[in-house]
Amino acid sequence: MKILLLSFLSLLFFSCKQEEKLIKNKTELSQTNNIKVSFISIGSGIEKTGIQKLESLISDFEQSNNLKLTVSVKNWGKEGEKNYCIDCSIISIEKKQNLKQSIEDTFKTSKLIRVFSDVSCE
Protein backbone atom coordinates (compact mmCIF):
# COMPACT_ATOMS: atom_id res chain seq x y z
CA MET A 1 0.00 0.00 0.00
CA LYS A 2 2.84 2.38 0.88
CA ILE A 3 4.51 1.74 -2.48
CA LEU A 4 1.28 2.47 -4.33
CA LEU A 5 0.74 5.69 -2.39
CA LEU A 6 4.36 6.76 -2.91
CA SER A 7 4.11 6.08 -6.65
CA PHE A 8 0.93 8.09 -6.90
CA LEU A 9 2.41 11.05 -5.01
CA SER A 10 5.57 10.99 -7.16
CA LEU A 11 3.51 10.97 -10.33
CA LEU A 12 1.39 13.83 -9.04
CA PHE A 13 4.46 15.85 -8.06
CA PHE A 14 6.19 15.49 -11.43
CA SER A 15 3.05 16.24 -13.43
CA CYS A 16 2.54 19.48 -11.48
CA LYS A 17 6.12 20.54 -12.11
CA GLN A 18 5.73 19.95 -15.86
CA GLU A 19 2.52 22.03 -16.01
CA GLU A 20 4.25 24.85 -14.11
CA LYS A 21 7.02 24.85 -16.75
CA LEU A 22 4.51 25.14 -19.59
CA ILE A 23 2.72 28.05 -17.97
CA LYS A 24 6.03 29.78 -17.30
CA ASN A 25 7.10 29.37 -20.93
CA LYS A 26 3.80 30.80 -22.24
CA THR A 27 4.21 33.76 -19.89
CA GLU A 28 7.79 34.29 -21.01
CA LEU A 29 6.72 34.32 -24.65
CA SER A 30 4.05 36.93 -24.10
CA GLN A 31 6.43 39.13 -22.10
CA THR A 32 9.36 39.23 -24.46
CA ASN A 33 7.86 40.82 -27.56
CA ASN A 34 8.04 44.33 -26.22
CA ILE A 35 10.05 47.48 -25.84
CA LYS A 36 10.75 48.71 -22.32
CA VAL A 37 11.68 52.31 -21.63
CA SER A 38 12.99 52.90 -18.11
CA PHE A 39 13.02 56.33 -16.55
CA ILE A 40 15.61 56.16 -13.79
CA SER A 41 16.89 58.63 -11.23
CA ILE A 42 20.23 59.24 -9.61
CA GLY A 43 19.14 61.30 -6.64
CA SER A 44 17.32 64.11 -8.43
CA GLY A 45 14.20 62.62 -10.02
CA ILE A 46 13.46 61.55 -13.55
CA GLU A 47 13.48 63.55 -16.78
CA LYS A 48 9.81 64.56 -16.82
CA THR A 49 10.03 66.01 -20.33
CA GLY A 50 11.10 62.56 -21.49
CA ILE A 51 7.70 61.14 -20.59
CA GLN A 52 5.95 63.68 -22.79
CA LYS A 53 8.37 62.99 -25.64
CA LEU A 54 7.86 59.23 -25.34
CA GLU A 55 4.08 59.46 -25.23
CA SER A 56 4.10 61.79 -28.24
CA LEU A 57 6.44 59.46 -30.14
CA ILE A 58 4.18 56.46 -29.44
CA SER A 59 1.10 58.43 -30.49
CA ASP A 60 2.76 59.54 -33.74
CA PHE A 61 3.84 55.95 -34.46
CA GLU A 62 0.29 54.69 -33.88
CA GLN A 63 -1.20 57.34 -36.17
CA SER A 64 1.31 56.81 -38.97
CA ASN A 65 0.77 53.03 -38.85
CA ASN A 66 -2.98 53.19 -38.20
CA LEU A 67 -2.90 50.98 -35.10
CA LYS A 68 -3.23 51.08 -31.32
CA LEU A 69 -0.40 49.72 -29.18
CA THR A 70 -0.87 48.48 -25.65
CA VAL A 71 1.32 50.51 -23.33
CA SER A 72 1.58 49.85 -19.61
CA VAL A 73 3.32 52.00 -17.03
CA LYS A 74 4.79 50.61 -13.84
CA ASN A 75 5.99 52.98 -11.14
CA TRP A 76 8.81 51.48 -9.12
CA GLY A 77 10.76 54.18 -7.30
CA LYS A 78 10.49 56.95 -4.74
CA GLU A 79 11.65 59.68 -7.13
CA GLY A 80 9.19 58.99 -9.94
CA GLU A 81 11.09 56.11 -11.54
CA LYS A 82 8.92 54.14 -13.92
CA ASN A 83 8.97 51.70 -16.80
CA TYR A 84 6.92 52.07 -19.95
CA CYS A 85 6.22 48.71 -21.56
CA ILE A 86 5.12 48.77 -25.19
CA ASP A 87 3.57 45.50 -26.36
CA CYS A 88 4.79 44.93 -29.91
CA SER A 89 3.00 41.66 -30.59
CA ILE A 90 0.67 43.26 -33.17
CA ILE A 91 3.42 44.81 -35.31
CA SER A 92 6.07 43.36 -37.57
CA ILE A 93 9.68 42.94 -36.48
CA GLU A 94 10.68 45.69 -38.90
CA LYS A 95 8.17 48.17 -37.43
CA LYS A 96 9.25 47.20 -33.94
CA GLN A 97 12.88 47.90 -34.83
CA ASN A 98 11.88 51.25 -36.36
CA LEU A 99 9.99 52.21 -33.21
CA LYS A 100 12.88 51.15 -30.99
CA GLN A 101 15.35 53.10 -33.13
CA SER A 102 13.15 56.20 -32.97
CA ILE A 103 13.00 55.95 -29.18
CA GLU A 104 16.75 55.41 -28.92
CA ASP A 105 17.45 58.36 -31.22
CA THR A 106 15.14 60.59 -29.19
CA PHE A 107 16.87 59.75 -25.91
CA LYS A 108 20.45 59.09 -27.07
CA THR A 109 21.86 61.97 -25.00
CA SER A 110 19.95 61.06 -21.84
CA LYS A 111 21.71 59.18 -19.07
CA LEU A 112 18.47 58.67 -17.15
CA ILE A 113 16.36 56.98 -19.85
CA ARG A 114 17.18 53.45 -20.94
CA VAL A 115 15.63 51.49 -23.82
CA PHE A 116 15.43 47.68 -23.86
CA SER A 117 13.93 45.24 -26.31
CA ASP A 118 12.70 41.68 -25.85
CA VAL A 119 12.92 41.69 -22.05
CA SER A 120 10.29 41.16 -19.41
CA CYS A 121 8.58 44.32 -18.22
CA GLU A 122 8.10 43.10 -14.68
Order of alpha helices (4+ residues) and beta strands (2+ residues): alpha-beta-alpha-beta-beta-alpha-beta
